[in-house]
Amino acid sequence: MNDFNNARRGLLKAGAALGAGALLPGLAAAQGGAKKFDGVTLNVSTFSAAYPKLLQQWLPEFEALTGAKVNFDAPSFPVYNQRVDLELSTKGAAYDVVNVTFIYSSRWINSGWLTPLDDYIKNPNLTPADFDLADFLPGARAPETGKDGKLYGVPWTAEALLTASSRFDLVQKAGLAFPDTTDDLVKVLRAVNKKERVAGFVADNHYGWTFVPYLHAFGGDVFRKAPDDLFPTLDTPEAIAAGEYYANLLKEFGPDGAVTYQPDQVTQALKLGRVNFTDAGQLHLAQLGDPATSKTIQTVKFGLIPKGPAGRFPGTAVHGLGIPAGSKKKEAAWAFIQWALSKQTTRRAVAAGYGSPARRSDIDSTEFRQKQVINGSDLAKLSLDSIELASKTGHMKYRTVSVYPQVDQQLNKAIELIATGQLSAKQAFQQAQAQSIAELKRAGLNL
């Protein structure tokens, strides 16, 4: 809380020194005390996550600066995606700013459902030079860029899937090391599961995200060769073996209701020491280093996602803020994005403990690097190493093809069916394969 308050005071001082016009050009020129966006109401929606929560806390400052009022909605990840995908497909005006979700980015951008931002960024009357688009990681901007080369979203997070042990002290007491392989992970979980009433493992039930690194590690893949050949490959022996392995982690070592856990619940369970291991992005894992809310800050340890027979394949994801094509308030929406992702705001978020920035200046800052060393684990280095590995292997190409969301849903179902004992791994993945093919054909793919 002290970090938050100090950061808040620092930004307010910086804003006063710079003046409103420096942060958002054109606003300081309003006549008669009127503000440029007086009477404008912006509807903003993202999924619930650490950065949006900070923006929600700081909204009164944007409203005071611009005169605009902001309705900021942040439902759970699956609810958000379902709502926004439907609204964007109609080119409706219900939203003015949305999160450009990684797995939907190709679909939303290349369908013409989002607004290109290049003209806003290049206009000095709308965007100051120090907004510095080049400061955002190139790898984070790439998924936000359309086939036309234009930018449709400004990234607020670039994260990698990492492994965490909230009660690594239990692992040490068992005489074991942090698991490096899928075999190691099972060995460790068998040794520590239910010790001191701590369940062994849980993960976000978006298994189209959390399971796929294991699918790759076992030598399987989502498609035959994304993005060129999108024939699903979910019924291969490798995919079935990976599904059985992963579902058994949840079934054998998970807490009650393991298949219902969403990201915030996973984070809370690890912060309270109720569950030991998970795989999650540093967006969530950095919260285990909050001394005010984490009971496991002295026992947590982080590492790379386990490698399997085929190697190590960490998941990576990027999310950004964009403007729907149907918005009637695009200039005000751009002002919001510019404020939300200005260097002042992103650095303030880092000072408040935000763990997944997309600006290189934030990632390289001493403040960020110091905060990301949690109980001896360098979360920032692990994340950057994972992102670099993913860029070399190219295994994440499956995730931004326009039809991945349909297959994503089938993976979610398959793991849940296996973990709850309703189907065998072979049955679940054969069903996922058949239903994926049907969905892709309905989407117009010639398979």
N, C-alpha and C positions, 0 to 999 in steps of 0.2 A: 504493500500500500504506500509505503514511503517512496518507492521508486516511481509509482504512478503519480503521486502528488508533486514530486520534484520535477518529473517530466512535464507535467501539466503547467507548472509555474514557468518552466523554461520556455515552453512553446508560446505561452501568452506574452512573455517578455519579448520573444523573437518577433511575434506577430505585431506587437506595438511598435517595435523598432522599424520593421520593414514597411508597415502600413498595409492597409487592405489591398491596395492596388498592386503591391508586389506579389502577393499570394495569388490573387485572382484579378488580372488586368480588366479594366473597364468598370469595376465596381465603385472605385473611389470617385469617378467622374459624375455620379448621379447628382442631380440638382435638387435644391430645396430640402436636403436631408433625406430624400427618398432613396430607397435602395433598389438596385436594378431588378431584383426578382421579387419585390413586394407583391403579395397576392398570388404567387406561384406555389403550388403544392406538388412536390415530387414524391412519386411512389417508387421506393427502392426495395429490392428483394435480393437476398443471398441465402445460402444455407447457414445454419448456426455453426459458428467457428470463432476462434479467439479474436481474429482481426475484426470481423464485423461487430463483435461485442464491444470492442474498444471504440469503434466508430459510433456505435449507438450511444455510448457514454458521452462522446464529444460533440454530438449533433447540435446542442444549443449554440456552440461557437460558430458553426457553419451558418446556422439560421440567423444569428445576430449579424454576421458579416454580410450576408447576401439578401436578407429579407425573406428568403424562401422558407417554407415549412416542409418538413420531411416526414413521411410515413415510412418507417423502416421495418420490413417484415423479414424474419429469419427463422423459418421452420426447419425441420430436420432435412437431411440431405435427400432422401427419396421423395419426400413430400414436395420439397422445393423443385426438384427436377421435373416431377410429373406436372405440377402447376405451370411452370414457366415454359416447358416444352409445348404444352397445349396452347398457351396464350401466344407464344411467338409464332406458332404455326398458322394462326389466324391473322397475324400482323396487326393485332389489336393494340390499344393504347392504355391498357391497364397498368403497365410498368414503364418507368422512365429510365431506371438503371437496374441492371441485372448482373448476377454472377454468370460469367461465361464458363460453364462447367466443362472440365477437361474432356470427359467422355462424350459430351454433346457438341464440342467446339466445331468440329468439321460439319456436322449436320446443321447447326444454327447459322454458322458463317456462310457456308457455301450454298445454303438455301435462300440467302438474301434476307434473313430474318433479323439481322443486326445492322447497325449503322457504321460505315467506315469512319474512322476517327482522324485520318490523316489531315483533312482540311482544318479541323479544329486545332490539331497540334501545331500545324505550320502557321496559323494565324496569330501574329504577335499581339493582336488586340484581345485574343481569347486565352492565350497560353504564354507565360513568360519563358525566357530562354532557360532559366534554371530549373524548369520542370524536368529537363534533361532525359528525354526518352531513352537515349543510349545507355543510361545508368541502369536500366532494367536488363537483367540477364538475357542475352540473345536466345538462349535455350528456353527461356520463359516467354519471350515474345513470339517464338515460332508457332506454337499451337494457337495463338491468338490472331494469326495472320491467314488471310484467305488465299485461294488459288490465284487471285488477282494481284497478290503482293501487298494488299492494303491491310492495315491493322484494325481489328475489330474489338479488341479488349486490351486493357492495361493490367498486367499481372500484379496481384497482391500477395501471391504465395507461389513458391517453387519448392516443393517438398519431396522427400524420398521416404519410402517405407523402411523403417528400421525395427530392430527387435529390442525390447526392453524387459528387464527383470526388476520388478519393484522391490522384491525381497531377495536380493542376491546374497545376502548374509546366510540364507537357508541353503543356497547352493554351495557356498563356501564351507558351511558346517558339514555338508555331505561329502566334502573332499573333491568337488568337481569344479571345472572351469566353465566360463561362459560358453554356451554351445555355438560351435562354428558350422556344423553340418546338420542335416535333417536327422541323422542317426543320433548325433550328440543331443539334440533337443529332446528326443524321446527318452533317452537315458537320464537326462537331468530332470525331466518332468516326473518320471517314475520315482526318482529319489526324493523329490520335494513336494509332490502333490498332497494337499491337505495337511501338510505340516503346519502347526500352529494355526490351524483352521483357515489356511490360505489355499484357495484353488490354484491349480497349476497354470491354466492357459485360457484366454478368451480373446476374441477379435471382433472388430466391427463386422456386423452381419451383411455388409456390402461385400460379398465374397467375390464379386466381379472385380474387386480391387485387392482385397487381402489374400485371396487364394491364388491368384495368377502367378506370383513369384514361385510358388511351390509347383504349379503346373509346369512352368518353364524349367525349374530345377530338376524335375523328373524326366525332362526331355520332351514334354508335350508342348502344344501351342493352341491358341484360340482359332487361328485361321491357318490355311496351308502356307501362305506367304504374303502377309499383309505388307503394303496396301494393294498389291497387284492381283493377288489371288485370294479371294475372300470366302473360299469354301471352308466351312467349319471343320475342325478336327478334334471334336470333343469325345469321340468314341474310340480313340486309339488306346492301346494298352497302357501307354505312358500317362495319358490323361486320367484313365480309370484308376491307375495306381496312385497318382497324385491326389485324386479326389478321396480315395479311401484313407490315405495317410492323413490328410488334412481334417476330414470329418471326424476321424478317430481322436485327433487332438482335442476337439471340442467335446466329444462324447465321453472320453476317458478322463480328461483332466479339467474340463470346464466346470464353472459354477452352475447352479440350477438356472434354467432358462438361458443357457449360453447363446442359443441361436437368436435371441431377441435383442442382444446388446448392440446399441448404436454408439458412435464415436464418443460422445460426452459421457455415456455410462461406462465405457471401457476406461476412459481417462480417470473418472472418479473412483472406479474400483481399484485402480493401481495406486492412486494418490492415498487411498485409505488402507492399502495393504490387504485388500480382500482377495485379490488375484495377483499372481506373481508375474507371469509372462504374457506378452502380447506383441503383435506387429502393428505399428502405427506410424503415421508421419510425425515429423518433429513439430508440426503445427500443434499436435496434441501432447507429444511427449515432453516438450519444453515445460509444460505446466507441472510436471513432477518435480521441477526445481523451484517451485514457489514456496518459500519458507512459511508463508502465512496459511497455506491450505494443504500442503502435502505432508503427510505423516511418514512418507518413505524417502524423503530427500537424503537421508543419511545411509540408506541401504540400496538405492537404485543403481543399476548399471545398464548401459546401452551398448549395442553392437550392431554389426551388419546383419542383414537378413540371412538365414542359413543357406548354405550351398547344398545342392543335392548331387545325384549322380551325373547330371549334365552341366553343373556349374552353379554360379550365383547370379541371380537376376532380380535386383531390387526394383520395386515399382517406383515410378516417379510420376508426379502430377503437378499441373499448373492450373490455377484459377485466376480469372481477371474480371474487371468490371467493364461492362459494355452498355450500349444504348440500343434498345429495341428499335427496329425500323418503324414501328407504328407509334412511337412516342411523339407527342405534340409539343414537347418541352425540351428539345434536344440541347439547346444552348445552356439552359439551366442544369440539365443532366450532366453535360460536360463540365460545368463549374463544380458540380458535386464530385465527379471522378477526380478532377484535378486537385481539389482540396483533400479528398480521401487518400490520394496516393502521391501527394507532394513530398518532397524530401523532408519538410518539417514534420509532417504527420507520420510518415513511415519511421523516421528516427525516434519520434516520440513513442511510437508503439514498441520499438526495440527497447527503449529505456524502461518501458512498463513490463518488459519480459516477453514480448512477442518473439516466437522462435522460428519463423519461417518467412523471412523477407525475400522479396524478389529484386531489390536494388543491390547492385554490387557494392555501392558505397556503404550500405548498411551491413552487408555481410562481412566486409573487410574492416569495419569499425572495431576499435578496441573494446568498446562498450558491449557490442553484440558478442564478440568472441569470448569475453570474460563471463558473460551471463550464460553462455552455452556450455561451459564446463561445469557439469553437474556431478558432484560426488566423484570427481576424477575422470568422468567420461566426457569427451569433446563431441557434443552433439552436432555442432556445425561441421566439424571435419568429417564425421561419419556421413552426414547428409551430402556434402560436396563430393566425397569419394563415391557415394552411390550414384549421384547424378552423372558424374564423369564416366563411371562404369556403364551406365545405361546408354550414354551417348555413343560409346564405342561398340556395344553389342547390337544396338538397334532393336532390342526386343520389345520396346514400348510402341512400336509402329501399329500394333493391333488396336491401341486404345483410342486413337483419334480418327479412325475411319468412321464414316457417317452412320454405318449400321451396327457399330459395336454396342450401343445401348440395348438393342434387342437381344444380343447374345449375353450381355451382362446380366440381364434378368434371368436367363436360363441357368447361368452359373450360380446365381443367388439361390434359386430353387433347388438345384441339384445338391449342393452342399447341405442345405437344411434337411432335405429328404433323407440323405445318408446319415447325418448326425442324429436325427430323431428316430432312426430305425425303420422308416417307412419303405425305403427301397435300398437295395444293395448298390454299391458304387457302379457296378456294370449297368444295372437297370437305370439308375439316375442319369448317368452320362449318355447312355444310348437315347434316353428320352430327351435330354438336353440337345443332343445332336439333331434328332428328328425335328424338334420344335424350332431350333435355330434355323435349319434349312427352310422350314415352312415360313418363318417370319421374314427371312431375307428374300425369299421369292415374292412374298406379299409386298415387300419394299421395292420390288422391281429389278432385283439382281438376277442376272442370267447365270445360274449355277450349272 
